[in-house]
Every structure is written in C-alpha cells, then in structure tokens.
Amino acid sequence: MSEPKSIAVVGAGQMGSGIASVAAGAGFSVLLRDVSPELVEKAIQKIGQGLSKLVDKGKLSSDERAASLSRIKGSTELADVGAVDFVIEAVTENEELKKKILRELDGAMAETAVLASNTSSISITRLAAGTRKPERFIGMHFMNPVPVMQLVEIIAGLQTSEHTLQATRSLAERMGKITVRSDDQPGFIVNRILVPMINEAVFALGEGLGSPEDIDKAMKLGTNQPMGPLALADFIGLDTCLAIMGVLHQNLGDDKYRPAPLLRRYVDAGWLGKKTGRGFYTYGA
C-alpha cells in the first residue's frame, strides 16, 4: 500500500473541518464533503479564520495560510471520493447514520483506498462488517479541537489488516499527530475514562453537590485539569456525551455507565453546549 497523497473528509462540522485543516497544513490534497454547499463553504471559511489566527500569532506565514487553503476543495458529490487515497468519515456520533454514510462511501471510493471512521465510541468491527473490504476499514479517533490536540487513537477491528493499521498510523504521524492503539472496546481508551467522569460530574450537579462553577473549579484546581468536566461537556457537545454514555451502558451492561438523568434532560431541551449557546453554561454568539 503506497503512502496516501490525497484525503477525503466526509462531514464538515467541527471535527471534519479540523481534520481537513490539519491534513491540508501537512501537505495533503483534501476533499471536504458534506450534503450542502452552504455547510461546506461555512467550514472552509472557519478553517480560513483559524489559520488567520495562527498568522496573527506569528505561528504561520500568510503564504503558508494561502497554500493550506489552496489544498482544500469543497464538494457535495459522492463520486468525488473515488479519486482519493484515504477517506475519513467524521459525521455525527450516531451508529445508524454512520453505517448509512459508510455504505455510500464504500460503494464510491477506489478499491485500494482506506476507509476510516472518526467515531469516538462505536465498534469498529461492527462498522467494518457493513463494508465490501472490511480489511481496509479502521477507526481513527481525533481529539477535539483537532488543530490543537496531539492525540489520535487508532482502533483496528477484527477484520482490519496490518497493512491498513500501519498506513493509518503513518498518515496520522505525517499529520503531526501522536498515536496510541486501542483495542476495539466501547469508548476506546480516552472516552472509556473521560466521559464517565463527565457523567459523574453531571450526577453531582443534579444532586446539588455544587454549582457548575464550583464543580469545575474544584476539578481544575484539585486535579490540575485545564478545563472542568462540565465546561468540557459543553465544548464536546452534551448530545455527543450522551451518545457515548449510551454506547458504554448498552455494550458493557454495567449500571455505573448509565447516563445521568440531568444530561438527558439538557439534551431533550436542546441545550447541547457551546454549539447551541447553552449547556451547563450560557455562551454568546
């Protein structure tokens, strides 16, 4: 398997746009695909704004910014993924939606290309089983925000070939990331540990143990974390946290993973965190 030169990122949301930005900055030709031109254009504008901030901070030259943007092409056409070497799916953390998108991609991409999912908790073995070439399917879990966070979890399913594993690890490293390999178990390494901690903080809030500010301040200063668990939940998205807890609870069958009732209520209310302007905290425009 030759080294990939071109990447398609499918899903132009926060994660997808971050992956596209980092890949373009590393010299890859990037196809950023979503269902509407508006979503794609908005994502490319967001990438440009992020790169402008790096220019302002002296971490990037104007020429480097322009070169990165020139390597990103937006698209709404499924057929366009057939021309790339490596496809990364980065849609919402919903198993049925991912399966639908992955089937479409699997039918359109080149026979020799690798298909990766940026899922944060769903079984790679199960997702791979719905593809034509499960040996070329793998999990590639980027951390949020992608341009800042160094880590990528690499998750091989039972069917994933060693070739695919090594190509994916090499790709991540060429993008400037540090990789760890996780077994294909619910939540993988990071979210198996992180999201239950967030969930426990929501339980504590619901039980009146402290205010959001005091819970977060206690965890920041008491455990030297850069961000409190409730603020982090707002940043990740409360719907994503709930989805991950649902995967852990359903697949591990242990009540210690049951989602906090208050977390469900906030999601039901549409209070999903920073992206909707309200979660455990309220945010401006």
Secondary structure per residue as TSV (DSSP state, phi and psi in degrees):
chain	resnum	aa	ss	phi	psi
A	1	M	-	360.0	119.7
A	2	S	-	-74.7	161.8
A	3	E	-	-66.4	128.8
A	4	P	-	-62.5	141.7
A	5	K	-	-113.9	-21.9
A	6	S	E	-130.9	144.2
A	7	I	E	-131.1	137.8
A	8	A	E	-106.7	132.5
A	9	V	E	-112.7	121.5
A	10	V	E	-108.7	114.1
A	11	G	-	113.8	108.8
A	12	A	-	-102.5	28.8
A	13	G	S	-79.4	-158.3
A	14	Q	H	-59.3	-46.0
A	15	M	H	-71.5	-46.9
A	16	G	H	-61.7	-43.3
A	17	S	H	-66.3	-35.2
A	18	G	H	-65.8	-43.4
A	19	I	H	-62.8	-43.8
A	20	A	H	-61.5	-41.9
A	21	S	H	-62.5	-46.2
A	22	V	H	-66.3	-41.2
A	23	A	H	-64.2	-43.6
A	24	A	H	-64.8	-39.0
A	25	G	H	-64.5	-25.6
A	26	A	T	-87.1	0.7
A	27	G	T	101.1	2.8
A	28	F	-	-80.8	147.2
A	29	S	E	-77.4	128.5
A	30	V	E	-122.0	130.1
A	31	L	E	-104.2	119.1
A	32	L	E	-106.6	113.2
A	33	R	E	-116.0	139.8
A	34	D	-	-149.5	-177.9
A	35	V	S	-80.3	-18.8
A	36	S	S	-135.0	148.2
A	37	P	H	-59.7	-32.9
A	38	E	H	-64.5	-43.0
A	39	L	H	-64.7	-40.9
A	40	V	H	-66.4	-45.8
A	41	E	H	-63.4	-41.4
A	42	K	H	-61.0	-41.2
A	43	A	H	-65.5	-42.6
A	44	I	H	-66.6	-37.5
A	45	Q	H	-62.3	-41.5
A	46	K	H	-63.6	-40.6
A	47	I	H	-61.8	-45.1
A	48	G	H	-59.8	-40.2
A	49	Q	H	-65.3	-40.8
A	50	G	H	-64.0	-40.2
A	51	L	H	-68.6	-34.3
A	52	S	H	-62.9	-37.5
A	53	K	H	-63.2	-37.8
A	54	L	H	-67.3	-35.2
A	55	V	H	-64.2	-44.8
A	56	D	H	-61.4	-32.2
A	57	K	T	-86.6	-0.8
A	58	G	T	77.3	14.4
A	59	K	S	-92.7	-7.0
A	60	L	S	-151.9	142.6
A	61	S	-	-86.6	162.2
A	62	S	H	-62.3	-36.4
A	63	D	H	-66.2	-39.0
A	64	E	H	-67.2	-37.8
A	65	R	H	-61.1	-47.9
A	66	A	H	-62.4	-39.9
A	67	A	H	-65.1	-41.6
A	68	S	H	-61.8	-47.0
A	69	L	H	-63.8	-34.1
A	70	S	H	-67.4	-20.6
A	71	R	T	-86.8	-4.0
A	72	I	E	-103.9	124.4
A	73	K	E	-116.7	129.0
A	74	G	E	-87.3	152.0
A	75	S	E	-157.9	152.5
A	76	T	-	-116.7	0.8
A	77	E	-	-92.5	124.6
A	78	L	G	-61.6	-38.2
A	79	A	G	-61.1	-24.5
A	80	D	G	-63.5	-24.5
A	81	V	G	-70.4	-13.1
A	82	G	G	-68.3	-13.8
A	83	A	G	-97.9	0.9
A	84	V	-	-107.6	165.7
A	85	D	S	-91.9	-23.7
A	86	F	E	-148.1	128.4
A	87	V	E	-116.9	128.8
A	88	I	E	-116.6	116.2
A	89	E	E	-84.5	129.4
A	90	A	-	-138.7	47.4
A	91	V	-	-90.5	179.8
A	92	T	-	-54.8	148.2
A	93	E	S	-76.0	72.1
A	94	N	-	-135.5	119.2
A	95	E	H	-61.6	-44.1
A	96	E	H	-65.7	-40.0
A	97	L	H	-63.5	-44.9
A	98	K	H	-60.9	-43.7
A	99	K	H	-60.2	-41.9
A	100	K	H	-62.7	-47.8
A	101	I	H	-64.4	-41.9
A	102	L	H	-64.9	-37.3
A	103	R	H	-62.8	-42.0
A	104	E	H	-63.8	-45.3
A	105	L	H	-64.4	-43.3
A	106	D	H	-57.9	-35.6
A	107	G	H	-78.9	-18.1
A	108	A	H	-104.0	-22.2
A	109	M	S	-83.9	165.4
A	110	A	-	-65.0	149.7
A	111	E	T	-59.4	-31.4
A	112	T	T	-93.0	-3.6
A	113	A	-	-78.9	156.2
A	114	V	E	-97.1	140.8
A	115	L	E	-114.3	121.9
A	116	A	E	-120.3	146.1
A	117	S	E	-110.9	135.8
A	118	N	-	-88.5	25.5
A	119	T	-	-56.8	145.1
A	120	S	S	-100.4	-1.0
A	121	S	S	-161.1	-16.0
A	122	I	S	-83.3	144.4
A	123	S	-	-56.9	123.0
A	124	I	H	-70.3	-37.8
A	125	T	H	-59.5	-42.7
A	126	R	H	-69.3	-42.1
A	127	L	H	-65.2	-40.2
A	128	A	H	-63.4	-32.3
A	129	A	T	-63.1	-20.4
A	130	G	T	-91.4	6.9
A	131	T	S	-108.3	160.9
A	132	R	S	-69.2	-36.2
A	133	K	-	-125.5	75.7
A	134	P	G	-61.1	-22.4
A	135	E	G	-68.9	-17.9
A	136	R	G	-102.9	17.3
A	137	F	E	-110.8	142.9
A	138	I	E	-157.0	160.4
A	139	G	E	-97.3	136.0
A	140	M	E	-137.8	87.9
A	141	H	E	-94.1	104.1
A	142	F	E	-80.8	151.1
A	143	M	-	-92.1	154.6
A	144	N	S	-106.1	131.0
A	145	P	S	-81.5	135.9
A	146	V	T	-58.8	-42.5
A	147	P	T	-65.2	-18.9
A	148	V	T	-100.8	-42.7
A	149	M	-	-80.2	134.0
A	150	Q	-	-81.3	-24.5
A	151	L	E	-85.0	142.3
A	152	V	E	-130.9	124.0
A	153	E	E	-83.4	130.4
A	154	I	E	-106.4	124.7
A	155	I	E	-125.7	114.3
A	156	A	-	-91.0	133.6
A	157	G	-	-79.5	176.3
A	158	L	T	-59.2	-30.0
A	159	Q	T	-91.0	-14.8
A	160	T	-	-63.1	129.8
A	161	S	-	-78.2	158.8
A	162	E	H	-63.2	-35.9
A	163	H	H	-56.6	-48.7
A	164	T	H	-64.1	-42.0
A	165	L	H	-59.9	-48.1
A	166	Q	H	-68.4	-38.4
A	167	A	H	-64.0	-38.2
A	168	T	H	-70.2	-43.1
A	169	R	H	-61.7	-42.8
A	170	S	H	-63.1	-41.4
A	171	L	H	-61.1	-46.5
A	172	A	H	-60.7	-41.8
A	173	E	H	-66.4	-37.6
A	174	R	H	-65.2	-24.2
A	175	M	T	-84.8	4.7
A	176	G	T	84.9	16.4
A	177	K	-	-99.6	157.1
A	178	I	E	-103.3	133.7
A	179	T	E	-109.6	150.5
A	180	V	E	-127.8	151.8
A	181	R	E	-103.8	127.2
A	182	S	E	-111.3	144.3
A	183	D	-	-67.0	156.6
A	184	D	S	-82.4	72.9
A	185	Q	S	-121.8	154.6
A	186	P	T	-51.4	127.8
A	187	G	T	84.8	-14.5
A	188	F	T	57.1	-151.5
A	189	I	T	-81.1	-55.1
A	190	V	H	-64.6	-53.7
A	191	N	H	-76.5	-19.8
A	192	R	H	-62.7	-30.6
A	193	I	H	-100.0	-43.7
A	194	L	H	-71.0	-50.1
A	195	V	H	-69.6	-37.7
A	196	P	H	-60.1	-31.8
A	197	M	H	-64.6	-44.6
A	198	I	H	-61.1	-44.9
A	199	N	H	-59.4	-39.4
A	200	E	H	-66.5	-35.5
A	201	A	H	-64.7	-35.8
A	202	V	H	-69.5	-40.3
A	203	F	H	-56.1	-46.2
A	204	A	H	-61.2	-41.8
A	205	L	H	-63.8	-45.1
A	206	G	H	-64.1	-29.0
A	207	E	T	-88.4	1.5
A	208	G	T	77.3	21.4
A	209	L	S	-64.6	-33.3
A	210	G	S	-171.1	168.4
A	211	S	-	-75.1	163.6
A	212	P	H	-55.0	-41.4
A	213	E	H	-63.6	-43.4
A	214	D	H	-72.9	-37.3
A	215	I	H	-62.3	-45.4
A	216	D	H	-68.0	-41.6
A	217	K	H	-63.2	-40.7
A	218	A	H	-62.1	-42.7
A	219	M	H	-73.2	-35.7
A	220	K	H	-65.2	-51.0
A	221	L	H	-82.3	-28.7
A	222	G	H	-84.5	-23.8
A	223	T	H	-126.6	6.2
A	224	N	-	60.7	38.0
A	225	Q	-	-88.4	144.5
A	226	P	S	-70.9	-21.1
A	227	M	S	-144.8	138.0
A	228	G	-	-68.1	158.6
A	229	P	H	-65.0	-32.7
A	230	L	H	-76.3	-39.2
A	231	A	H	-64.3	-38.2
A	232	L	H	-65.3	-40.3
A	233	A	H	-60.2	-42.6
A	234	D	H	-60.3	-38.9
A	235	F	H	-69.6	-43.1
A	236	I	H	-67.9	-40.0
A	237	G	-	112.0	121.3
A	238	L	H	-66.2	-29.4
A	239	D	H	-65.9	-38.0
A	240	T	H	-67.8	-42.5
A	241	C	H	-60.1	-43.2
A	242	L	H	-64.5	-41.2
A	243	A	H	-62.1	-41.8
A	244	I	H	-67.1	-42.9
A	245	M	H	-62.3	-36.3
A	246	G	H	-62.4	-41.8
A	247	V	H	-63.0	-45.2
A	248	L	H	-62.9	-45.6
A	249	H	H	-65.7	-45.7
A	250	Q	H	-67.8	-41.9
A	251	N	H	-87.4	-26.0
A	252	L	H	-98.6	-19.3
A	253	G	-	65.6	25.8
A	254	D	-	-115.2	130.5
A	255	D	G	-64.8	-15.0
A	256	K	G	-67.0	-13.8
A	257	Y	G	-100.7	8.3
A	258	R	-	-68.1	135.2
A	259	P	-	-62.5	141.6
A	260	A	-	-62.3	134.6
A	261	P	H	-54.9	-37.4
A	262	L	H	-65.8	-33.3
A	263	L	H	-63.6	-44.0
A	264	R	H	-60.8	-42.6
A	265	R	H	-63.8	-42.0
A	266	Y	H	-63.6	-41.8
A	267	V	H	-65.4	-42.3
A	268	D	H	-59.2	-34.3
A	269	A	T	-77.9	-8.8
A	270	G	T	81.5	12.0
A	271	W	-	-89.5	85.5
A	272	L	-	-97.9	1.4
A	273	G	B	112.5	-150.9
A	274	K	G	-59.2	-36.3
A	275	K	G	-68.5	-20.7
A	276	T	G	-108.9	1.1
A	277	G	T	88.5	-9.1
A	278	R	B	-151.7	134.9
A	279	G	S	-148.6	-121.5
A	280	F	S	-75.5	-16.7
A	281	Y	S	-127.3	165.7
A	282	T	B	-107.5	137.3
A	283	Y	-	-122.4	150.1
A	284	G	-	-79.1	-170.5
A	285	A	-	-62.6	360.0
